[in-house]
């Protein structure tokens, strides 16, 4: 089981590196977006920090991410995305909460809110909108462990792949997961 996880993570990392080596894109990126430039063919980008909440001195139970469209990308229907959570113990595909909005139970993800909404509330991420998404995997994330989160949008060649490490000391709220 452990070897299967390492093979999956290795293949994900290799795919991301290979996708990034096929074409150079020097288009400017808004400063509010991630410090990590999007890869060619990517529609979603991470905005701000990846944060977690859980048990002080224990594990991280939920992880919050904020995503936005890559400048110039077409709107993405959030009802059709898939989210994969992988740590050194387990890989799982998270399912959306009913209606896609709300605090998710274990094994699920949900949209918490939209920053700078465009028009009426809907499940499409459009230009300048940012969706705050909460992940609640079945596996708890202990201190210093790496996690890989893959957000795949439909009909998009390159998924958003987020790699982060849990902090050495876990607090109940506000744990910032750091890049490798």
C-alpha positions as CSV (number, residue, x, y, z in Angstrom):
1,X,0.0,0.0,0.0
2,X,2.8,2.4,0.9
3,X,4.6,1.7,-2.4
4,X,1.4,2.4,-4.4
5,X,1.2,5.8,-2.7
6,X,4.8,6.7,-3.5
7,X,4.3,5.5,-7.1
8,X,1.2,7.7,-7.5
9,X,2.8,10.8,-5.9
10,X,5.9,10.3,-8.1
11,X,3.8,10.0,-11.2
12,X,1.9,13.2,-10.3
13,X,5.1,15.1,-9.6
14,X,6.7,13.8,-12.9
15,X,3.6,14.8,-14.9
16,X,3.7,18.3,-13.5
17,X,7.4,18.7,-14.2
18,X,7.0,17.3,-17.7
19,X,4.0,19.6,-18.4
20,X,6.0,22.6,-17.3
21,X,8.9,21.7,-19.5
22,X,7.0,21.6,-22.8
23,X,6.4,25.3,-23.3
24,X,7.4,28.6,-21.8
25,X,4.8,31.2,-21.0
26,X,6.0,34.6,-19.9
27,X,2.5,36.3,-19.5
28,X,2.2,38.6,-16.5
29,X,0.2,37.3,-13.5
30,X,-1.7,39.6,-11.2
31,X,0.1,40.1,-7.9
32,X,-2.9,38.9,-5.9
33,X,-2.5,35.4,-7.3
34,X,-0.1,32.7,-6.2
35,X,3.6,33.4,-6.1
36,X,3.8,30.1,-8.1
37,X,3.1,30.9,-11.8
38,X,0.5,28.7,-13.5
39,X,1.7,25.9,-15.8
40,X,0.7,26.0,-19.5
41,X,-2.8,24.7,-19.9
42,X,-3.8,25.4,-16.3
43,X,-7.1,27.1,-15.7
44,X,-7.1,27.5,-11.9
45,X,-4.4,29.1,-9.7
46,X,-3.9,29.1,-5.9
47,X,-4.5,32.5,-4.2
48,X,-2.9,33.2,-0.8
49,X,-2.0,30.7,1.9
50,X,-3.1,27.2,2.4
51,X,-4.4,27.0,5.9
52,X,-5.5,24.2,8.2
53,X,-7.6,23.7,11.4
54,X,-7.6,20.8,13.8
55,X,-6.5,19.8,17.3
56,X,-3.9,21.9,19.0
57,X,-0.8,19.8,19.4
58,X,-2.5,17.0,17.3
59,X,-3.4,16.9,13.7
60,X,-4.9,19.1,11.0
61,X,-8.5,18.0,10.1
62,X,-9.6,20.5,7.5
63,X,-7.7,22.5,4.9
64,X,-8.8,25.7,3.3
65,X,-7.6,26.8,-0.2
66,X,-8.6,29.8,-2.3
67,X,-8.6,29.4,-6.1
68,X,-9.1,31.9,-8.9
69,X,-8.9,31.7,-12.7
70,X,-5.6,32.1,-14.5
71,X,-5.8,35.5,-16.3
72,X,-7.4,34.9,-19.7
73,X,-8.8,31.4,-18.8
74,X,-12.5,30.6,-19.5
75,X,-14.9,30.2,-16.6
76,X,-14.8,26.9,-14.8
77,X,-17.9,25.1,-13.5
78,X,-17.0,24.1,-10.0
79,X,-19.7,21.4,-10.0
80,X,-17.5,19.5,-12.5
81,X,-14.1,19.7,-10.7
82,X,-12.5,16.8,-8.9
83,X,-10.2,17.2,-5.9
84,X,-7.7,14.5,-4.9
85,X,-6.0,14.6,-1.5
86,X,-2.7,12.6,-1.0
87,X,-0.4,12.5,2.0
88,X,2.3,9.9,2.8
89,X,-0.4,7.5,4.2
90,X,-3.4,7.8,2.0
91,X,-4.7,9.0,-1.3
92,X,-8.4,9.8,-1.7
93,X,-10.8,11.5,-4.1
94,X,-12.9,14.0,-2.1
95,X,-16.6,14.3,-3.0
96,X,-18.5,17.6,-3.0
97,X,-21.1,18.4,-0.3
98,X,-24.7,18.4,-1.4
99,X,-25.3,21.6,-3.3
100,X,-21.5,22.3,-3.3
101,X,-21.8,25.0,-0.6
102,X,-21.1,24.5,3.1
103,X,-18.8,23.0,5.7
104,X,-17.9,19.5,4.5
105,X,-18.0,16.3,6.5
106,X,-15.1,13.8,6.3
107,X,-14.2,12.7,2.8
108,X,-15.8,15.8,1.2
109,X,-15.1,19.3,0.0
110,X,-17.3,22.4,0.0
111,X,-17.3,26.0,-1.2
112,X,-17.3,28.3,1.9
113,X,-17.6,31.6,0.1
114,X,-16.8,33.7,-3.0
115,X,-14.5,36.7,-2.8
116,X,-15.4,39.5,-5.3
117,X,-18.5,37.7,-6.8
118,X,-19.6,38.5,-10.3
119,X,-23.3,38.6,-10.8
120,X,-25.6,36.3,-8.8
121,X,-24.3,33.4,-6.7
122,X,-23.6,30.4,-8.8
123,X,-21.1,27.6,-9.0
124,X,-19.0,29.0,-11.9
125,X,-15.7,30.7,-11.1
126,X,-15.4,33.7,-13.4
127,X,-12.8,36.4,-14.1
128,X,-11.7,38.2,-10.8
129,X,-13.7,35.8,-8.6
130,X,-12.0,33.7,-5.9
131,X,-13.6,30.6,-4.4
132,X,-12.7,29.6,-0.9
133,X,-12.9,25.8,-0.6
134,X,-12.7,23.7,2.5
135,X,-11.3,20.1,2.3
136,X,-12.1,17.6,5.0
137,X,-10.2,14.4,4.1
138,X,-10.7,11.2,6.0
139,X,-7.0,11.1,6.8
140,X,-5.7,13.6,9.4
141,X,-2.6,15.5,8.7
142,X,0.1,15.3,11.4
143,X,2.9,17.8,12.0
144,X,5.7,18.0,9.4
145,X,3.9,15.7,6.9
146,X,3.7,16.6,3.2
147,X,0.3,16.8,1.4
148,X,-0.5,17.0,-2.3
149,X,-3.8,18.5,-3.4
150,X,-4.8,18.2,-7.0
151,X,-7.7,20.2,-8.3
152,X,-8.7,19.1,-11.8
153,X,-11.1,21.2,-13.9
154,X,-13.0,19.6,-16.7
155,X,-11.6,19.9,-20.3
156,X,-8.4,21.5,-18.9
157,X,-5.1,19.9,-19.7
158,X,-3.1,20.8,-16.6
159,X,-4.6,20.5,-13.0
160,X,-3.8,22.8,-10.2
161,X,-1.3,20.8,-8.0
162,X,-0.6,22.1,-4.5
163,X,2.3,20.7,-2.5
164,X,2.5,21.8,1.2
165,X,4.0,20.7,4.5
166,X,2.1,20.8,7.8
167,X,3.8,23.0,10.4
168,X,6.0,21.5,13.2
169,X,3.5,22.7,15.9
170,X,-0.2,22.4,15.1
171,X,-2.6,25.0,16.6
172,X,-6.4,24.7,16.6
173,X,-6.8,27.4,13.9
174,X,-4.6,29.3,11.4
175,X,-2.0,26.7,10.6
176,X,-0.2,27.8,7.4
177,X,1.0,24.9,5.3
178,X,4.3,25.8,3.7
179,X,5.6,25.0,0.3
180,X,8.4,22.4,0.0
